[in-house]
């Protein structure tokens, strides 16, 4: 795989965990990764605590927006072709269990379940939950990016992604 890889991070609402994942892949990928995120039932706005958490860690979040996975599906009418994804990560239980669209290129898919921080109350507890989600995703993204992805087969990379989740 001697190219920039395309990664899609999915969650139901695309307002918290998948946004954290997308921005971490972009920030830590050093040009190796084009990262995107989407949701099956997008919330319509990014959770402000997700943006706050990213900012606290110096992770840029320019362009972050809550969007439907329909934007990236094969059948989606669009002015520009959807990216061909190499990897798809589901960051929450619901998206991993839902019937997914057909993705161009039939990418490798791994489940990296993270507890939902978005509705934790009170606000201080929500901030702590976002920090926990951030740290878990950062650990997984860092471990994935440390792999020799350019020389690994799709199956090797998928097995490694699953091991990363199991070891966290």
C-alpha positions as CSV (number, residue, x, y, z in Angstrom):
1,X,0.0,0.0,0.0
2,X,2.3,2.8,-1.1
3,X,-0.2,5.5,-1.1
4,X,-2.0,7.8,1.4
5,X,-4.6,5.6,3.0
6,X,-8.2,6.6,3.5
7,X,-9.8,5.9,6.9
8,X,-13.4,6.3,7.9
9,X,-14.4,6.4,11.6
10,X,-18.1,5.6,12.2
11,X,-20.5,6.1,15.1
12,X,-24.2,6.5,15.3
13,X,-24.4,10.3,15.9
14,X,-21.0,11.4,14.5
15,X,-20.7,14.1,17.1
16,X,-18.2,12.7,19.7
17,X,-16.2,9.5,19.4
18,X,-16.0,9.3,15.6
19,X,-15.0,13.0,15.5
20,X,-12.3,12.4,18.0
21,X,-11.1,9.4,15.9
22,X,-11.1,11.3,12.7
23,X,-9.2,14.3,14.1
24,X,-6.6,12.0,15.8
25,X,-6.0,10.1,12.6
26,X,-5.5,13.4,10.7
27,X,-3.3,14.9,13.4
28,X,-1.1,11.8,14.1
29,X,-1.1,10.4,10.5
30,X,1.6,12.8,9.3
31,X,0.4,12.7,5.7
32,X,0.0,8.9,5.7
33,X,-3.8,9.0,6.3
34,X,-6.8,10.9,4.9
35,X,-9.3,10.6,7.7
36,X,-13.1,11.0,7.6
37,X,-15.9,10.4,10.0
38,X,-19.7,9.8,9.6
39,X,-22.7,8.5,11.4
40,X,-25.7,6.3,10.7
41,X,-28.0,8.9,12.4
42,X,-25.9,12.1,12.6
43,X,-26.6,14.5,15.4
44,X,-26.3,17.4,13.1
45,X,-23.6,19.2,15.2
46,X,-20.3,18.2,16.8
47,X,-20.5,17.9,20.6
48,X,-18.8,21.1,22.0
49,X,-17.0,19.0,24.6
50,X,-15.4,16.9,21.8
51,X,-14.0,20.1,20.3
52,X,-12.9,21.3,23.7
53,X,-11.1,18.0,24.4
54,X,-9.3,18.1,21.1
55,X,-8.3,21.8,21.7
56,X,-7.0,20.9,25.2
57,X,-4.6,18.4,23.5
58,X,-3.6,20.7,20.6
59,X,-5.4,18.6,18.0
60,X,-6.8,20.7,15.2
61,X,-10.5,20.2,14.5
62,X,-10.9,22.5,11.5
63,X,-13.7,21.2,9.3
64,X,-15.2,18.9,11.9
65,X,-18.9,18.4,11.2
66,X,-21.6,15.8,11.9
67,X,-22.5,14.0,8.7
68,X,-24.3,10.9,7.4
69,X,-22.4,7.9,6.2
70,X,-24.6,8.2,3.1
71,X,-22.1,10.9,1.9
72,X,-19.6,8.1,1.4
73,X,-21.7,5.2,0.3
74,X,-21.6,3.8,-3.3
75,X,-25.1,4.8,-4.1
76,X,-24.8,8.3,-2.8
77,X,-25.5,11.0,-5.5
78,X,-22.6,13.4,-5.2
79,X,-20.7,15.9,-7.3
80,X,-17.4,14.3,-6.5
81,X,-16.7,10.6,-6.2
82,X,-16.6,9.2,-2.6
83,X,-13.1,8.2,-1.4
84,X,-12.2,4.6,-1.6
85,X,-11.6,3.6,2.0
86,X,-8.8,1.3,3.1
87,X,-10.0,1.0,6.6
88,X,-13.3,1.6,8.5
89,X,-13.4,1.7,12.3
90,X,-16.6,1.6,14.2
91,X,-16.2,3.5,17.5
92,X,-19.5,2.6,19.2
93,X,-21.6,-0.5,19.6
94,X,-24.6,0.7,17.6
95,X,-22.7,1.4,14.4
96,X,-20.9,-2.0,14.6
97,X,-24.3,-3.8,14.7
98,X,-26.1,-1.8,12.1
99,X,-26.5,-2.8,8.4
100,X,-23.8,-0.8,6.8
101,X,-23.9,0.7,3.3
102,X,-21.8,-0.8,0.5
103,X,-18.5,0.9,0.6
104,X,-16.4,1.5,-2.5
105,X,-13.4,-0.8,-2.5
106,X,-14.8,-3.1,0.2
107,X,-12.5,-1.8,3.0
108,X,-11.2,-3.7,6.0
109,X,-13.5,-3.0,8.9
110,X,-12.7,-3.2,12.6
111,X,-14.7,-2.4,15.7
112,X,-13.0,-0.2,18.3
113,X,-15.9,0.3,20.8
114,X,-15.6,3.2,23.1
115,X,-18.2,4.1,25.8
116,X,-20.3,7.1,24.8
117,X,-19.3,10.3,26.6
118,X,-21.8,12.6,25.0
119,X,-24.7,12.3,27.5
120,X,-22.8,11.9,30.8
121,X,-24.0,14.3,33.5
122,X,-23.0,16.6,35.1
123,X,-20.7,18.5,32.8
124,X,-17.5,17.8,34.8
125,X,-18.2,14.1,34.5
126,X,-18.9,14.5,30.8
127,X,-15.5,16.2,30.4
128,X,-13.9,13.4,32.2
129,X,-15.7,10.8,30.0
130,X,-14.5,12.7,26.9
131,X,-11.0,12.6,28.2
132,X,-11.2,8.9,28.8
133,X,-12.5,8.4,25.2
134,X,-9.8,10.6,23.8
135,X,-7.0,8.7,25.6
136,X,-8.4,5.4,24.5
137,X,-8.7,6.4,20.9
138,X,-5.3,8.1,20.9
139,X,-3.7,4.9,22.2
140,X,-5.4,2.8,19.5
141,X,-4.7,5.3,16.7
142,X,-1.1,5.6,17.7
143,X,-0.7,1.8,17.8
144,X,-2.3,1.4,14.4
145,X,-0.1,4.1,12.9
146,X,3.0,2.5,14.3
147,X,2.3,-0.5,12.1
148,X,4.2,-0.9,8.8
149,X,0.8,-0.4,7.0
150,X,2.5,0.3,3.7
151,X,3.9,-3.2,3.6
152,X,1.2,-5.1,5.3
153,X,-1.6,-7.0,3.5
154,X,-5.2,-6.0,4.1
155,X,-5.7,-9.1,6.2
156,X,-2.6,-8.5,8.3
157,X,-3.6,-4.9,9.0
158,X,-7.2,-5.9,9.9
159,X,-5.9,-8.6,12.3
160,X,-3.6,-6.0,13.9
161,X,-6.4,-3.5,14.2
162,X,-8.6,-6.1,16.0
163,X,-5.7,-7.0,18.4
164,X,-5.2,-3.3,19.2
165,X,-8.8,-3.1,20.3
166,X,-8.6,-6.3,22.3
167,X,-5.4,-5.2,24.1
168,X,-6.8,-1.8,25.2
